[in-house]
């Protein structure tokens, strides 16, 4: 029987033909297996909540000094006025309190009185009173020049006192500073004499009625005030004389320093620190002048002029030699004022500087 006949027979009988090439044992039924994966923990992303710091109604203080205001935005800069007390100012907190009190009294009383005095009393009369009071300090200047062995300056000071007392009508007119005398006023005192002999300034103070001072200056100025009343007697030793003359002297000084006081209050970042710096710098320069040191720091040096040469086209990468002059004139070292890093040159230029004392 042929294969075609067998296939036709099976087809008619409804039987399914077995595959010829695959054995029944090789058919393996593979059931799908469910793979259970381990649960993955959820990723937690932390959230940061930025809470602005609480704003207090009371200003924070550092050493009894109010700190800068709370910045309104993160870009603002907070500047702290001062830190710990410096070695020369151990009583800084007390001095700051005294400074604030003096400034309050000045704004409420002294400044209005000085302004009224300036408006009522003509300037020639104010100058005459100031000249007369300054002429009375010449004996103290003369004595201290002698103690400092500056005989030439002592003789000039004595001559100035005689000329102004006689020809200047008791010192109302400063005749001695004009020709043919040409005798300038040179302030001196026992505080300068102490510094001349090496006495250190000591602690710094800011006191009512006295203003900025040091321990050395307080002692020396107290001796100055006793010279004329002790040697001359009446009326210089009477309160009826000392009180009005001191008031007039203080009012004249307040008028002269009005612009500087206003500048400190409006432009200075820390008026107290700048006042202390200016005072100590000025006093040190006066003592150095008596000792013959830093003479250029006492006499204000002229500003160096700068000349600019017009630019010329370069023909090549020429390099100037070391000794070749440039377009800017460099001032010599002797022409530059000797200033400390803590003091601004513009500040010191406004401060009255005494004449050089040899």
C-alpha positions in Angstrom: 0.0 0.0 0.0 1.4 3.4 -1.0 1.8 6.4 1.3 -0.8 8.3 -0.7 -3.4 5.6 -0.1 -2.7 5.6 3.7 -3.0 9.4 3.9 -6.2 9.5 2.0 -7.5 6.8 4.4 -6.6 8.7 7.5 -8.1 11.9 6.1 -11.4 10.2 5.5 -11.4 8.6 8.9 -10.8 12.0 10.7 -7.5 11.1 12.5 -4.7 13.6 12.9 -1.4 12.6 11.3 1.6 12.6 13.7 4.5 14.7 12.7 7.1 12.7 11.0 10.2 14.6 12.1 9.5 15.2 15.8 9.3 12.5 18.3 6.4 12.6 20.8 8.9 12.6 23.8 10.6 15.8 22.6 7.5 17.9 22.9 7.7 19.7 26.3 5.0 22.0 27.4 6.5 25.1 29.0 4.1 26.9 31.3 4.7 30.6 31.8 6.2 31.3 35.2 5.3 34.4 37.0 8.3 36.2 38.4 7.6 38.3 41.4 10.0 41.1 41.7 10.9 42.5 45.1 9.1 45.7 45.9 11.2 48.8 45.3 11.0 51.3 48.1 9.8 54.7 47.0 12.4 57.5 46.6 11.8 60.2 49.2 13.0 63.7 48.0 13.5 65.9 51.1 12.0 69.4 50.9 13.8 72.3 52.5 11.6 75.0 53.9 13.3 78.4 54.1 12.0 80.3 57.0 13.0 84.0 57.3 14.5 85.0 60.6 12.2 86.8 62.9 12.5 90.5 62.9 12.7 92.0 66.3 11.5 95.5 67.1 14.6 96.1 69.4 17.9 96.7 67.6 20.7 94.3 68.4 23.5 95.9 70.3 27.2 95.1 70.3 29.0 96.8 73.1 26.2 99.3 73.7 26.4 100.3 70.0 23.4 99.6 67.8 24.2 97.4 64.9 23.2 98.0 61.3 19.6 97.7 60.3 18.2 94.3 59.2 18.8 94.0 55.4 15.6 94.2 53.3 17.0 91.7 50.7 19.6 89.0 50.7 21.9 91.2 48.6 22.2 93.9 51.2 25.4 94.1 53.2 25.4 94.4 57.0 28.3 96.5 58.3 29.3 96.2 62.0 30.4 99.6 63.3 33.1 98.4 65.7 34.4 95.4 67.6 36.3 95.1 70.8 37.8 98.2 72.5 41.3 99.0 71.0 44.3 99.1 73.4 44.4 103.0 73.4 40.7 103.3 74.2 40.0 100.8 77.0 36.9 102.7 78.1 35.3 102.8 74.7 31.8 102.0 75.8 31.8 104.8 78.4 33.4 107.2 75.9 30.7 106.3 73.3 28.0 107.1 75.8 29.7 110.4 76.6 30.1 111.2 72.9 26.4 110.6 72.3 25.4 112.8 75.2 27.7 115.6 74.1 26.3 115.4 70.5 22.8 115.5 71.8 23.5 118.6 73.9 25.3 120.1 71.0 22.4 119.7 68.6 19.8 120.9 71.2 21.8 123.8 72.9 25.3 124.5 71.8 24.8 124.7 68.0 21.7 127.0 68.3 23.5 129.3 70.7 26.6 129.4 68.6 24.5 130.2 65.5 22.7 133.0 67.4 26.1 134.3 68.6 27.4 134.2 65.1 24.3 136.1 63.8 24.3 138.8 66.5 28.0 139.5 67.0 29.8 140.8 63.9 32.8 138.9 62.7 35.3 141.6 63.5 34.2 141.7 67.1 34.3 137.9 67.3 37.8 137.9 65.8 39.0 140.6 68.2 37.7 138.7 71.3 39.3 135.5 70.0 42.7 137.3 69.4 42.6 138.7 72.9 41.9 135.3 74.5 44.6 133.7 72.4 47.1 136.4 73.4 46.6 135.4 77.0 48.0 131.9 76.2 51.3 133.3 75.0 53.0 133.2 78.4 52.2 129.4 78.6 53.6 129.0 75.1 56.7 130.9 76.0 57.3 128.9 79.2 56.9 125.5 77.4 59.3 126.5 74.7 61.9 127.2 77.3 61.3 123.8 79.0 61.8 122.2 75.5 65.1 124.1 75.1 63.8 126.0 72.0 65.2 129.4 72.9 64.6 130.9 69.5 60.9 130.0 69.5 60.6 131.2 73.1 62.0 134.6 72.2 59.7 134.9 69.2 56.7 134.0 71.3 57.6 136.6 73.9 58.1 139.2 71.2 54.7 138.4 69.7 53.1 138.8 73.1 54.7 142.2 73.7 53.8 143.5 70.2 50.1 142.4 70.4 49.7 143.6 73.9 51.0 147.1 73.1 50.3 147.8 69.4 47.4 145.4 69.2 45.4 147.0 72.0 45.7 144.2 74.5 45.7 141.5 71.8 42.4 142.6 70.1 44.4 142.9 66.9 47.0 140.4 65.8 49.6 142.9 64.6 52.5 140.5 65.2 51.6 138.3 62.3 51.8 141.1 59.8 54.9 142.8 58.4 57.5 143.9 59.5 57.1 141.5 62.5 56.0 138.3 60.7 55.6 136.4 64.0 53.1 133.5 63.6 51.1 132.1 66.5 52.6 128.8 67.7 50.5 126.9 70.2 52.3 125.0 72.9 51.6 123.6 76.4 52.6 121.3 79.1 51.0 118.4 77.4 53.4 118.9 74.5 56.3 119.2 77.0 55.3 115.8 78.5 55.2 114.2 75.1 58.5 115.9 74.2 60.1 114.1 77.1 58.7 110.7 76.1 55.5 110.5 78.2 53.0 108.3 76.4 49.4 109.6 75.7 47.8 107.1 77.9 44.1 106.1 77.6 41.8 108.1 75.4 38.8 109.9 76.8 35.8 111.8 75.4 34.6 114.0 78.2 31.9 116.7 78.4 33.2 120.2 78.1 36.6 118.9 77.1 35.8 116.7 74.2 38.5 114.3 72.9 41.6 114.1 75.1 44.1 111.7 76.7 45.4 111.2 80.2 48.6 113.1 79.3 46.7 115.9 77.7 44.3 116.3 80.6 47.2 116.7 83.1 49.1 119.1 80.8 46.0 121.2 80.0 45.2 121.5 83.7 48.6 122.9 84.4 48.2 125.4 81.5 45.0 126.7 83.1 46.7 127.4 86.4 49.7 129.4 85.0 48.1 132.8 84.3 45.7 132.8 87.3 48.5 131.8 89.7 51.2 134.2 88.4 49.0 137.2 87.5 46.2 136.9 90.1 43.1 139.1 89.8 41.0 139.2 87.7 42.2 136.0 86.0 41.6 133.9 89.1 38.0 135.0 89.5 35.0 133.0 88.2 33.5 136.3 86.9 36.4 136.2 84.4 37.0 132.5 83.7 33.4 131.6 83.0 32.5 134.1 80.3 35.9 133.9 78.7 35.6 130.1 78.5 32.1 130.4 77.0 33.3 132.8 74.3 36.2 130.6 73.5 34.0 127.5 73.2 31.5 129.4 71.0 34.3 130.6 68.7 35.7 127.1 68.4 32.2 125.7 67.7 31.7 128.2 64.8 35.2 127.4 63.4 34.6 123.6 63.5 30.9 123.7 62.3 31.7 122.4 58.8 33.8 119.6 60.2 31.2 118.6 62.8 28.5 118.5 60.1 30.7 116.5 57.8 31.3 113.9 60.5 27.6 113.5 61.3 26.5 113.2 57.7 29.4 111.4 55.8 31.3 109.4 58.4 30.4 105.7 58.9 31.4 106.0 62.5 31.8 109.6 63.8 33.2 108.5 67.2 36.0 106.4 65.7 36.9 109.0 63.2 37.0 111.8 65.8 39.2 109.6 68.0 41.5 108.8 65.0 41.8 112.4 63.9 42.6 113.7 67.4 45.3 111.1 68.1 46.9 111.6 64.7 47.0 115.4 65.1 48.5 115.1 68.6 51.1 112.6 67.5 52.1 114.9 64.6 52.5 117.9 67.0 54.7 115.9 69.3 56.8 114.6 66.4 57.2 118.1 65.1 58.6 119.2 68.5 61.1 116.3 68.3 62.1 117.2 64.7 60.5 114.0 63.3 58.1 113.7 60.3 58.4 117.3 59.5 56.6 116.8 56.2 53.6 115.3 58.1 53.1 118.6 59.9 53.3 121.0 57.0 50.7 120.1 54.3 52.5 119.1 51.2 51.3 120.4 47.9 49.6 118.0 45.6 51.7 116.7 42.8 50.7 117.9 39.4 50.2 115.2 36.8 50.9 115.8 33.1 49.4 113.4 30.5 51.2 113.0 27.2 49.0 112.5 24.2 48.9 108.9 22.9 51.0 108.2 19.8 50.6 105.2 17.5 53.1 102.5 18.2 55.2 101.3 15.3 56.1 98.1 17.1 56.1 96.3 20.4 58.6 98.7 21.9 59.2 98.3 25.6 60.3 101.4 27.6 63.6 101.1 29.3 64.0 101.2 33.1 65.3 104.8 33.1 63.1 106.2 30.4 60.7 108.9 31.7 57.0 108.2 31.6 54.1 110.5 31.0 53.3 110.9 34.7 55.5 112.9 37.1 56.0 110.8 40.2 56.2 113.0 43.4 59.3 112.5 45.5 59.0 110.8 48.9 59.8 114.0 50.7 56.7 115.7 49.1 54.3 113.0 50.2 52.5 113.5 53.6 53.0 110.8 56.2 49.6 109.4 57.0 48.5 106.2 58.7 46.3 103.6 56.9 43.4 104.3 59.2 43.1 108.0 58.4 41.8 109.3 55.1 43.9 112.1 53.5 40.8 114.2 52.9 40.0 114.1 56.6 43.5 115.2 57.6 43.5 118.0 55.1 40.5 119.6 56.8 42.1 119.4 60.3 44.0 122.6 61.4 47.7 121.8 61.6 50.0 123.9 63.7 53.1 125.4 62.3 56.4 123.5 62.3 58.2 123.8 65.5 61.9 123.4 65.5 
